[in-house]
Amino acid sequence: MPWLDVIKGFLSAFASLIKDIPVWAKSILVFGIFAVLTVVLLANLHQLIVYEVEVLENARGGAARQYTIEHLTTGRQSRTDDSGYTKLLLPITLFTPQRNEMIVRKPVVNVGEAPPRLRFRFSSNVWQSAIVPFSIVCDFDRSACELERPGDYPDVEQIEGRTGKSLWESIVGVVQAQSLPPAGVAVPTLETLVHFARDSGYTEIRLSGLQLTRSYCEGPGRCPASLYADVEWNGVKLLFDGIEGASSDRSLTVNEKGAVREDLIFGLENGMLGPVNALRVSLYPQGGSFRGAQQMAKAAPVAMPPVDVLEGEVRLGQTEQAPPRSVRGVVSATLDLRVFPGQPGRGFEVRIASGPRGVVAEKRDVLNRMPPLSFGPQPLVALLRPPLDPKGSWSLVVGARDDKTGRVQTLFSEGEASRLRVWLAQAAPARLGPLDAKEFAVVKLPLAVDEVGRVRTAAR
């Protein structure tokens, strides 16, 4: 082989060069060579690649405002800005395989509905810290993502087929999967609700004045530089845009005295609020601490214990909310909510099933796989609804989907809802699949808007 001949020639030339020099000089030369190789190895042992990703979309109804990107190899997630741009920071070593697989998700626009997602696989040829920009074009109708201009990105190459994992990565993935909590419910972010939930209305929930106790932060390496939150509502974990730990687009930064600089803000559709709601917020450490202790990056955030858990009640129609209770006595906060009403006179849903989550979800899946029913120009879709109180049942409601935005309108006037319920009950049993027409009912939401725009709260 030619490369073997080259190596043999180099070794022969090197041996003849050092043959006549003293032993002590040979020792110094060999030691110097090993020192240089060691420095080079250590310098390249831990590097950081910054993938600057731009997501473009071929879409009939217009591109989404934001996308979520999940790097499957490391579990890291990032959300793009409104122009589809984001950065993925990935630590690498000399032994890290640079075959990448990532998921591109559209924003969640309907409660309980998994967001559209596409898979993109690529390899890179970077062995030291670098910034690698590239753009991909995603077509959710064709279920494909491709490099925008393949020839313009010398360090990135699109690959087909499943990206392989090592045995160690597979074992770690199994362990992490076993440690994950029960599945929650996908919900839109506050930013999405502002743009798409004018029909149903939404409520902004804010935890402000977050403060860690001085005694906690005085411990060595205990006060985290930032926090992220997991939110449970009426006993159900909320997955904002369908991902873990995404209750806010930004981290909650903590100063040296334990004060959190930002408020924790999230929004919920008004249809998810009962008269009295149970709120549970778990605050987890993220990043290093002000005392220099570093935490390992993790693919499954729930593996680390929370700094604290805040529990409280959110009561509709009450001007001032009681502050949440600290389970560990570490974090204090105040609780406020602001209601943004939907369209006047539309406060009724058509419920077509209720019961345990698994049973209701199975009925939804069967119904949505069948040829869609149409009540007017738009097709009907079944959506999950979480309980309105911790001891309540899950329900299945029906609504009309907008083809352009993907948004499903589930709120109707009382007359519209009654006509839809009767029309569904008269449909042929074969068209209803697993549904029982005797379960169909028109339900008035606890938080509704009357014809003149006043917010009405149902009695407890």
N, C-alpha and C positions, 0 to 999 in steps of 0.2 A: 504494500500500500504506500502511496507517495508520502502521506503524512508521517508514517513510521520511518521512512528514509530521512526525512527532514529532522526528526527528533534524534535519530542515531547520529547524523552529521553534526548537530549542535552539541551533543554530549561528547563526541570525539574531539571537537574543537576546544571545548571547555576543559577536557582532561589534559590535552596537550598544553594548554595555556598555563595551568596551575602545576604542571608536573615538576618544574624546576624551582618553585618558590619554597621557602622554609615552612615547616609544619605549623609554627605559630601563626604565620600569615594565612595559611590555608584555614586554620580554625577561625580566625577573625572573619575571613571571607564567607565561610559557610554560616557563621553566626549572623553576619549582616544580612545575608540572603533570607535566612529564616525570620529575622526581625522585620524585614520589609514585607514578606509574605503575611506575617501575623498582623501587622498594621493594616494592610490592605483587606485582610479577611474581617477584622474587627470593624473597620470602617464601613464595610458593606453588609455586616451581619444584620443590622436593623436599619431599614430605610423606610421612607414614606412616599407612596405614590398618591398624587392628587389627580383623580379623574374629573375633568371639567366636562360634564355631560349636558348637552342641549337636546331636549326632546321636541321634535316637530311632529305634527299630526296631519294626515290626510283625512279630513272629516267632512261629511256632508252637512252636519249641523253645527259646524264650527268647532275649533279646538277647545279642550278643557282649559281652565284657568291655571290649574296646578296639577302636577303629577307626583306620585310617590315612587321612589326607586329603592328597591331592596337588593343588596348584593348578597346572593344566596351563600357564597363561599364563606363569608365572614359574619353574616347576619346583620350587617350595618344597614341603616335606613336613612334616607334623606328625602326631603320634599323640595320640589323646584319652586322658583318664584313664578310670578304670573307670566313671564316670557318663556317658561319651560327650561330654565337654566338652574343647575345645582352643581355642587362639588361633593365628590365621594373621597374621603381620606382613608386610605388603606395601608396599614403597616405591612411591610414585607421583609423577608430575609433572603439569603442566597438560595435557601431550600424551598421557598414558597412557589408552588406551581402557578404560573400566570395564565391559567385557563379560567376565565371568569364567566359567571352566569348571573344575570340580574333580572328582576321582575319590574316592569313598568306598569303602574296602576293609575287609572283615572280616579278622580275624587269620588267618594261615596255621595250620592245625591238623595238616596232613599234609605230610611231606617230599615235595618235588617236585610239589606240586599248587598251581596258581595260586589265589590267594584270590578269593572272590566279590567283585565290584566293581560299583559303580553310578556313573553320570555325573550330575552336577547342574550346571545352567547358570543364572547369574543376572547381573543388571546392578545397579550401584550408582550413586548420585548424590551422591558425596562428593568435594569438590575441595580439601579441606584435611585435615590430620591429625585423625583421629577414631577412636572406638571404635564399631564397628557390630556389635551382637549380633543373632543370629537362630538359630532352631531349624529343623531339617529332619527329616522322618519318612521313613525308608527302608524299603521292602518288597522284600527280595531275592527273594521268590517271584514278585512281579509285575514285578521289574526296574525299579523307579521310586523316585525321591526327590522329595519335594515340601516346600514351606514348610509348617511346622506351622500357622501362623495368618497367611496372607498380608497381611491388613489391619493387622497389628500392627507391621509393619516398613516405615516410610515410605522408608527409604534403600535397600531391597533389593526387587528384583522378579524373580521367576522367569521365565526365557525358554525358549523351545523352539527346537530346531534347533541346528546346529553353531555355536559361537562363532567368529567370523571372526578371522583373523590378518593382520597387515600383511605386505607383501613382505619387510621386514627381519626380522620375527619368523620367517617361513618359512625364510629363508636361514640365520639363526642356528640354527634347529632342525635343519636338514640337517647343518650343520657339527658340531653337538654329537652328533647321532646317529652320525656317522661316527667320532667319537672315543671312543665308549663301548666298554668291553671286551666280550669274548664273554659271552653270557648265563650266569649261574650257576644255582643251584638254590634255589628258595624253601624256607625252613625256618622252623619256629615259633620265636618268641622264648622266652627262659627263663621269662618270666611265663606264657606259654601252656603250656609243658611242665609247669610246676608243677601246673596245674589239669587238664590233659588227658592227660598221658603216664604215668599210674600203671600202665597196662597194659604198656607197653614199657620203662618206666624211662628215665632220662636221666642225663647226666653234665654237671656244672657245671665249666667251664673258666675259670680266673681268671689274669689277668696283673696282678700287684700290684707295688708299689714302682717304678712307672714314673717314670723320671728322665731329663730331658734334660741333656746335658753343659753345664758352665758356659761353655766356650769357644763353644758354639753360641749360647747365650742372651746372651752379651756382645756379639755382633754387632748392629749397628744395625737394629732392627725385626725381628729374626729369631725371637725367642722368642714363639710364638703364645699368645694368651690361652686358647685351648682347642683340643682335637684331636677328631677322630672317626676311626673305624677301619673298614677293609675287611678281611674275614677270608676266607682260602682254607683249605680243608680237603682234604687229599689231592689237591691240584691243582685243586679246584673252588671257585669263588667262592660264598660263602654270602650269600644275600639274605634277611635276617631280615624276616619278614612281606612278602617279595617286593619290598623297596625297597632302594635304594642307601644305603650308609653308616649302616645302622640296627642295628649290632651292639650298641648300648646305647641305652636310651630317653633318656639324658641325655648331654650333652657331657662330655668329659674336661677339666676345667679345670686350667690350669697356673699356678703362682705365679711370682713374680719370679725365683726361683732355679732354675726349670726343673723343679720337682717337680710331678707330677700328683697331684691331691688324691684322685681316685677310682681304684678298680680297674676294669679292663676285664673284664667278666664276661659270658659267654654260655653257652648250653646246647645240647647235641645229644642226639637220641635215641640210646639205646645201640646200636641197629641200624646206626648210621653209623660205629661205631668198630671198626677192625681192631686186630690185635695191636700194630702200630707205625704211627702216623699222622703225616703231614707237616702242620705248621701254619705258616701265613704270614700275618702281620698287617701291613698297611700303615697307617701313621698319617699323616693329612693335617691341615694347619692349618685352623682354622675361626675366623672373626671377626678382630678387630684384635689388635695386639701390645701388650706393656707399654711399648714405646718409641714408641708413637704411630703406627706405620706401619699403614695400613688396607688391607685386602684387599677386592677387589671381590666382591660376592655373585655366586655362580655357580649355574647350573642343573645343570651336569654336574660334580660334585666331582672326577672323575678327571682333569680338565683340568690341575689343579695337581700338581706333583711332590710326593711324600710327604716328610715330615720325615725319616722313617726306615722301614725294613722289618725286622721281627723274624721270624726263621725258627727253627723248632725241631721236635723230635719228641715226640709224646705216646705213651708206652708204657703199655699196660694191664698191670695187675698189679705195677706198680712204685710203691713208696711215695713216693719223691722223684723229681721230674722235673728234668732238666737245664735250666738257664736258656736261653731262646732267644738265638740269635746275632743281633747287630745288623749289618745289611748296611752301613750308612753310619757306624757308630760314634757315633751321636748319642743313642740311647735305650737304656737298660738296664731290665730287668724280671726278675721271678721268675715261674715257671710252676707252678701247682698244679691238681689236678683232684679232684673229689669225685663218687663214683658213687652214684646213687640207683637201686637195683635195681627191676625190674618185678615182675610176678606170678611166683611160683615155678613152675618146670616149663614155662614158656612161653618157649622160646628158639629156636623154629624158624620159618622162613619158607618159603613155597612160591614158588620162582622159576620163572617161565614163559617168560623170554627173557633173553638177555644179548648184549652187543656194544657197538659205538660208540653214543654218546648219540643221534645223529640217528636211527639205525635203531630203537633201543629206544623212543624217544619217539614215533615214527610208529606203531609197533605199539600203544603205549598209547592214542594218540588214536583209532585205528581201533576198538580193542576197546571203549573207553568210550563211543563213539558208537552201538554196537550195543545192541539190547535186552539189559538186564543178566541175567547168570546169577545164580541164587540157590542158595546152599548153606545151607539152613536158612531162618529168617525174614528175614534181611537180604540185600540185593543185594551182589554181588561187584564190586569196583572194582580196577583195575590202577594201581599207583603206581611211579614211578621210584625207583631206589636208586642213589646215587652210588657210585663205586668205594670199596672198603675200603682201598686203597693207591694211591699215585700212578700206578702202571702197570697198575692193574686195569681191568676193564670195567664199564660201566653194566649194571644189571640191572632187570628188571621183576618185581615181586612182586604177589600178589593178596591181597585182604583184604575184610572185611565192614564196610560203612559203617553207623554209628549215625545214624539220621535226625535225632535231636534235636541232637546236637553236631557232626555232620559228620565226626567222627573215624573213621578206618579202622583196624580191628584187623588187623594183619598178622602178629602173633606167635601161635603155637599150640603146644600140646604136640606131642611127636613123633608120637603116635598120630593126633591131629587133622590135623596137616599131611600125614601119609601118606594118610589117607582123602581129604582134599581133592585131593591130587595125582592119586590114582587116579580120583576122580570126574571131574575135569577132563579127564583123558586119555581117558576113555570117552565124552565129549560128542561130539555130531555135529560133523564138521569145519566145517560152515557156521556153527556157533555160536562157533567158536574164531577165525574171521577169519584174520588173518595169522600166528597162532601155530602152532608145530610141537610136537605132543605129545611128541616125542622129547627136547625141551629141558627138559621139566618136571622139577623136582628139589626135594627137601626139603633145605634148607640150615640148618645150625646156626650161630647167630651166635657170633662170637668172645667176646662178653660176654653171658653167660647166667646164669640163676639156677636152682639145683637145687631139688628138692622141699622141702628144709628151709630155703631162703632164703639159702644161701651163694652169693656171687658167684663164678662160675667163668670163668677166662680161658683161651681156647684157646692151645695152644702155637704159637710163631711158625713 
